[in-house]
Amino acid sequence: MGDFEGLVSSFAWAAHSPLVDYIGFSILNIPNAYGVEQNNKLQRYLSRMKFVNVLDDEGILEQIKRNGKKIHFLGMVDGPNEIELMRLNGYDNYISTWDSSCAVWYGLNGIKFDSSPSGAVNGKFEEEVDFNIKTGDTQAVEYNLTYIDEMCGGDEYAQEHWSEQSGDYQSH
């Protein structure tokens, strides 16, 4: 196992530090702290949910919010349904931003999100993202983008929310 207590204390420090505006919840550091980053997709998929719950139990989430800090989720672990997992447990209200290339990257490689518990029956597509890719399965990309839009409350909600947050939303 990694340094779980050290990770918790670093989040507690960030909750109070005037040097920090955004606190990143990585798809690597949290599973590493639990010792589940490799070869255990279910444990890895649930690790951020469990970690957020620990921060909630210790009052750190509330300190983050009260001190005006923002939470950013970096990537998706093993499927898009992590969004739903956070929402169903009430933690979506704490997450300010969440980025992932998985809808596009999976789609370009012919992978559509599915009805499995994680939304991607085979888990994380481990091939490194090729930002110079010129072609791929654009229908699968559109399907995956719609899947995430609907999970977030529908395309209308997504356009309104994203445009308010960053002004960068482009309709697909």
C-alpha positions, 0 to 999 in steps of 0.5 A: 500500500502507498502512503494513504495517511500522507495523501489525506494529510496533504488534502487537509493541508491544501484545504487551508493553504492560501497557496491553493485554489484547485485541488486535483483528485488524480486517477493515479495518486488515489489508487496508488495510496490504496495500493490498487493502481495495477491489476485490480480494476474494481478496486481502482474504479472505486478508489476515488469514491472511497477516498472522497468518502474518507475526506467527507467523514473527516470534515475535509470536504466541507473545509475545502468548500468553506475555504473557497477551494475547488476540486478538479477530477483528473481523468476517469479511472475505468469508465464514465459511470464514475460520474454517476457514482459521485452524483448518486452519493451526493459528491457531485456538488463538491466537484468543480471541474472534471476532465477526461478524453475517454469519450473521444479516445474510446470512440476513435478506437471503436469502443462505445460505453456500455451498460456494465457497472463502470460503463466500460466493460473492459475498464480503462483503455490502456493505449496512450492517447494519440493527440495527432490521430487523424481518423477513427470511429466518429459515430462511437465518439458521438455516442460516447459524448451523448452518453456523458451529456445524458449522465450529466443531466442532458445536452441542454444542461451540459451546454448551459453548465459548461458555457457558464463555467468556461465559455468554451463549450462547443456543441457537437 
